[in-house]
Amino acid sequence: MRISLKQHSVLPGFGLTLGYTMVYLGAIVLIPLSALFFKTAALSWGEFWGIISEPRVLASYRLTFGASLLAAGINAVFGFIVAWTLVRYPFPGKRLVDAAVDLPFALPTAVSGIALTAIYAPNGWIGRWLEPLGIKAAFSPLGVTIALTFIGLPFVVRTLQPALEELEPEIEEAAATLGASRSQTFRRVILPAVLPALITGFGLAFARAVGEYGSVVFISGNMPMRTEIAPLLIITKLEQYDYAGATAIAVVLLAASFLLILLINLLEWWSSRHHRKGA
Amino acid sequence: MALVVARTVSVRRTLRQSPVDEPRWVQGALIASSLGFLGLFLFAPLAAVFTEALRKGLGAYLESFREPDALSAIELTLFTAAIAVPANLAFGLAASWAIAKFNFVGKSILVTLIDLPFAVSPVISGLIFVLLFGLQGWLGPWLAEQDIKIIFAVPGIVLATIFVTFPFVARELIPLMQEQGTEEEQAALLLGAGGWQTFRRVTLPNVKWALLYGVILCNARAMGEFGAVSVVSGHIRGRTNTMPLHVEILYNEYNFAAAFSVASLLTLLALFTLALKALVEWKRREEVSHALEAAAAEEGR
């Protein structure tokens, strides 16, 4: 349904609300964000490269991106299982479990951080069982991955759930009638249909994990070169009044997040176009 | 309870007859691994907060809220949310009215820009305000001359909080108002209502649940924000400490029981948010089904 411009002009308040929107957006978001890019532009290419290629900075990027990728991968697998069981199977307490999936969204990150540390520390509920096995959960890269998995879970589950609900049972029945086994139907029919949602959820979880700070700093132990994430290094640089250093590290992180979001949007656009063509 | 079990069993039985169903043991294994994963990653941390908070008994738990630093942190958190939430609510209403009710060039760019703060790391959200207002920042020297403190003071905390909670209300309202179109508003105007009256009496009731939902999420994030606020706060005890920052300080001082006590308040807020969210979703579904029923009845007549 397209509404012509003439009909629109009947409603009042366009100038006022759009004007307010632009001013507020500019003052709160655009001007402050542009400070980051002006500050970076003041650096020469050599200075910029010098900062982001320091071994300590490179190590923090490796940890941030590596652990984020691993956590998003774990969430893609287990988030799929959680979404699948929530959509398909009846079990007691299901509605409670469904509501609890959003906990990482609602819980302040500092609280998640200290709670996860308490559990996975060597004397914690779970950590004490891992310790004899020689697995150090808290204060290691594994701890960083655990925190980032916690943070990313709702993104995968909440993007997959509607996609799984939309699947029409007739298609699966047709596959079964034509002689496909259940695992064949899953691989050839179900998975391709929900793959765009799965990739979107994976991408959102990854993007969120890259910038995450609060839930990680407690469990990571923050050892330079080993368990220091990039956002923490930004804060360290700021505390030393090294604004240029902090800015350069931040711009790389921000560019990575924007690139991810752009890729996700392109994927969604592509898959919705694909979908429409098929229909 | 017996009824629930009976229903579950009957549902299972009907499921088993379907040709597109996994074997029983696969279903059981999937449910078990799903609950196991959530147990390790969601329910264990949740239980840990309250266990640790009450480790030294209820008396010590309650005592930790009487500490002046804890009280001032609670006060600052409430103060910050009391500014950030209404500010973003007003923005959300204005932005969704302009975007959903009118067609104009560059609309999709504007929607993307509104979502921008979600893509920015909390630490970077704090950093940009330091670059603007910090001592070595753009406006820093001028602000110092005027004796205005923004960074390492309350205004910086409020600004950073507004930034990170910026999209919440708008992004709940825009899709819904776009879906609802402008017909009802046009009818109201045609019948002689004023613009403000139309907005208050027609638009607002139509979006009230989405609005409440956006405000709840905005408030939860405003009270719980850690990274961005941590960068601009300066951690001055009793003055620029919000509740999440106070949790960090107590924790780093190995005062675990007190840290988890304050954390338990924030956790209760999160649980309250989730409960309200479930309620709002249920109300929304109910309204949709009512509308569908009404439409069906209309058609039948």
Boltz contact constraints between the chains, C-beta under 6 A:
constraints:
  - contact:
      token1: [A, 8]
      token2: [B, 102]
      max_distance: 6.0
  - contact:
      token1: [A, 10]
      token2: [B, 186]
      max_distance: 6.0
  - contact:
      token1: [A, 10]
      token2: [B, 189]
      max_distance: 6.0
  - contact:
      token1: [A, 11]
      token2: [B, 101]
      max_distance: 6.0
  - contact:
      token1: [A, 11]
      token2: [B, 185]
      max_distance: 6.0
  - contact:
      token1: [A, 12]
      token2: [B, 195]
      max_distance: 6.0
  - contact:
      token1: [A, 13]
      token2: [B, 195]
      max_distance: 6.0
  - contact:
      token1: [A, 14]
      token2: [B, 102]
      max_distance: 6.0
  - contact:
      token1: [A, 17]
      token2: [B, 94]
      max_distance: 6.0
  - contact:
      token1: [A, 17]
      token2: [B, 97]
      max_distance: 6.0
  - contact:
      token1: [A, 17]
      token2: [B, 98]
      max_distance: 6.0
  - contact:
      token1: [A, 18]
      token2: [B, 98]
      max_distance: 6.0
  - contact:
      token1: [A, 20]
      token2: [B, 94]
      max_distance: 6.0
  - contact:
      token1: [A, 21]
      token2: [B, 94]
      max_distance: 6.0
  - contact:
      token1: [A, 21]
      token2: [B, 95]
      max_distance: 6.0
  - contact:
      token1: [A, 21]
      token2: [B, 98]
      max_distance: 6.0
  - contact:
      token1: [A, 24]
      token2: [B, 91]
      max_distance: 6.0
  - contact:
      token1: [A, 28]
      token2: [B, 162]
      max_distance: 6.0
  - contact:
      token1: [A, 28]
      token2: [B, 163]
      max_distance: 6.0
  - contact:
      token1: [A, 28]
      token2: [B, 166]
      max_distance: 6.0
  - contact:
      token1: [A, 29]
      token2: [B, 116]
      max_distance: 6.0
  - contact:
      token1: [A, 32]
      token2: [B, 128]
      max_distance: 6.0
  - contact:
      token1: [A, 32]
      token2: [B, 129]
      max_distance: 6.0
  - contact:
      token1: [A, 32]
      token2: [B, 132]
      max_distance: 6.0
  - contact:
      token1: [A, 33]
      token2: [B, 128]
      max_distance: 6.0
  - contact:
      token1: [A, 35]
      token2: [B, 128]
      max_distance: 6.0
  - contact:
      token1: [A, 35]
      token2: [B, 131]
      max_distance: 6.0
  - contact:
      token1: [A, 35]
      token2: [B, 132]
      max_distance: 6.0
  - contact:
      token1: [A, 36]
      token2: [B, 128]
      max_distance: 6.0
  - contact:
      token1: [A, 39]
      token2: [B, 131]
      max_distance: 6.0
  - contact:
      token1: [A, 78]
      token2: [B, 37]
      max_distance: 6.0
  - contact:
      token1: [A, 81]
      token2: [B, 30]
      max_distance: 6.0
  - contact:
      token1: [A, 81]
      token2: [B, 33]
      max_distance: 6.0
  - contact:
      token1: [A, 81]
      token2: [B, 34]
      max_distance: 6.0
  - contact:
      token1: [A, 82]
      token2: [B, 34]
      max_distance: 6.0
  - contact:
      token1: [A, 85]
      token2: [B, 30]
      max_distance: 6.0
  - contact:
      token1: [A, 85]
      token2: [B, 31]
      max_distance: 6.0
  - contact:
      token1: [A, 85]
      token2: [B, 34]
      max_distance: 6.0
  - contact:
      token1: [A, 89]
      token2: [B, 27]
      max_distance: 6.0
  - contact:
      token1: [A, 89]
      token2: [B, 31]
      max_distance: 6.0
  - contact:
      token1: [A, 90]
      token2: [B, 8]
      max_distance: 6.0
  - contact:
      token1: [A, 90]
      token2: [B, 11]
      max_distance: 6.0
  - contact:
      token1: [A, 91]
      token2: [B, 31]
      max_distance: 6.0
  - contact:
      token1: [A, 99]
      token2: [B, 274]
      max_distance: 6.0
  - contact:
      token1: [A, 99]
      token2: [B, 278]
      max_distance: 6.0
  - contact:
      token1: [A, 100]
      token2: [B, 42]
      max_distance: 6.0
  - contact:
      token1: [A, 102]
      token2: [B, 274]
      max_distance: 6.0
  - contact:
      token1: [A, 103]
      token2: [B, 42]
      max_distance: 6.0
  - contact:
      token1: [A, 106]
      token2: [B, 220]
      max_distance: 6.0
  - contact:
      token1: [A, 106]
      token2: [B, 270]
      max_distance: 6.0
  - contact:
      token1: [A, 106]
      token2: [B, 273]
      max_distance: 6.0
  - contact:
      token1: [A, 106]
      token2: [B, 274]
      max_distance: 6.0
  - contact:
      token1: [A, 107]
      token2: [B, 270]
      max_distance: 6.0
  - contact:
      token1: [A, 108]
      token2: [B, 224]
      max_distance: 6.0
  - contact:
      token1: [A, 108]
      token2: [B, 244]
      max_distance: 6.0
  - contact:
      token1: [A, 108]
      token2: [B, 266]
      max_distance: 6.0
  - contact:
      token1: [A, 109]
      token2: [B, 226]
      max_distance: 6.0
  - contact:
      token1: [A, 110]
      token2: [B, 226]
      max_distance: 6.0
  - contact:
      token1: [A, 110]
      token2: [B, 244]
      max_distance: 6.0
  - contact:
      token1: [A, 110]
      token2: [B, 247]
      max_distance: 6.0
  - contact:
      token1: [A, 110]
      token2: [B, 248]
      max_distance: 6.0
  - contact:
      token1: [A, 111]
      token2: [B, 263]
      max_distance: 6.0
  - contact:
      token1: [A, 111]
      token2: [B, 266]
      max_distance: 6.0
  - contact:
      token1: [A, 111]
      token2: [B, 267]
      max_distance: 6.0
  - contact:
      token1: [A, 114]
      token2: [B, 251]
      max_distance: 6.0
  - contact:
      token1: [A, 115]
      token2: [B, 45]
      max_distance: 6.0
  - contact:
      token1: [A, 115]
      token2: [B, 48]
      max_distance: 6.0
  - contact:
      token1: [A, 115]
      token2: [B, 49]
      max_distance: 6.0
  - contact:
      token1: [A, 116]
      token2: [B, 45]
      max_distance: 6.0
  - contact:
      token1: [A, 118]
      token2: [B, 48]
      max_distance: 6.0
  - contact:
      token1: [A, 118]
      token2: [B, 52]
      max_distance: 6.0
  - contact:
      token1: [A, 119]
      token2: [B, 44]
      max_distance: 6.0
  - contact:
      token1: [A, 119]
      token2: [B, 48]
      max_distance: 6.0
  - contact:
      token1: [A, 150]
      token2: [B, 41]
      max_distance: 6.0
  - contact:
      token1: [A, 172]
      token2: [B, 20]
      max_distance: 6.0
  - contact:
      token1: [A, 173]
      token2: [B, 20]
      max_distance: 6.0
  - contact:
      token1: [A, 176]
      token2: [B, 19]
      max_distance: 6.0
  - contact:
      token1: [A, 176]
      token2: [B, 20]
      max_distance: 6.0
  - contact:
      token1: [A, 182]
      token2: [B, 22]
      max_distance: 6.0
  - contact:
      token1: [A, 211]
      token2: [B, 121]
      max_distance: 6.0
  - contact:
      token1: [A, 213]
      token2: [B, 122]
      max_distance: 6.0
  - contact:
      token1: [A, 213]
      token2: [B, 123]
      max_distance: 6.0
  - contact:
      token1: [A, 213]
      token2: [B, 227]
      max_distance: 6.0
  - contact:
      token1: [A, 214]
      token2: [B, 226]
      max_distance: 6.0
  - contact:
      token1: [A, 214]
      token2: [B, 227]
      max_distance: 6.0
  - contact:
      token1: [A, 231]
      token2: [B, 121]
      max_distance: 6.0
  - contact:
      token1: [A, 231]
      token2: [B, 123]
      max_distance: 6.0
  - contact:
      token1: [A, 234]
      token2: [B, 123]
      max_distance: 6.0
  - contact:
      token1: [A, 243]
      token2: [B, 136]
      max_distance: 6.0
  - contact:
      token1: [A, 246]
      token2: [B, 127]
      max_distance: 6.0
  - contact:
      token1: [A, 250]
      token2: [B, 124]
      max_distance: 6.0
  - contact:
      token1: [A, 250]
      token2: [B, 127]
      max_distance: 6.0
  - contact:
      token1: [A, 253]
      token2: [B, 121]
      max_distance: 6.0
  - contact:
      token1: [A, 254]
      token2: [B, 124]
      max_distance: 6.0
  - contact:
      token1: [A, 257]
      token2: [B, 119]
      max_distance: 6.0
  - contact:
      token1: [A, 261]
      token2: [B, 119]
      max_distance: 6.0
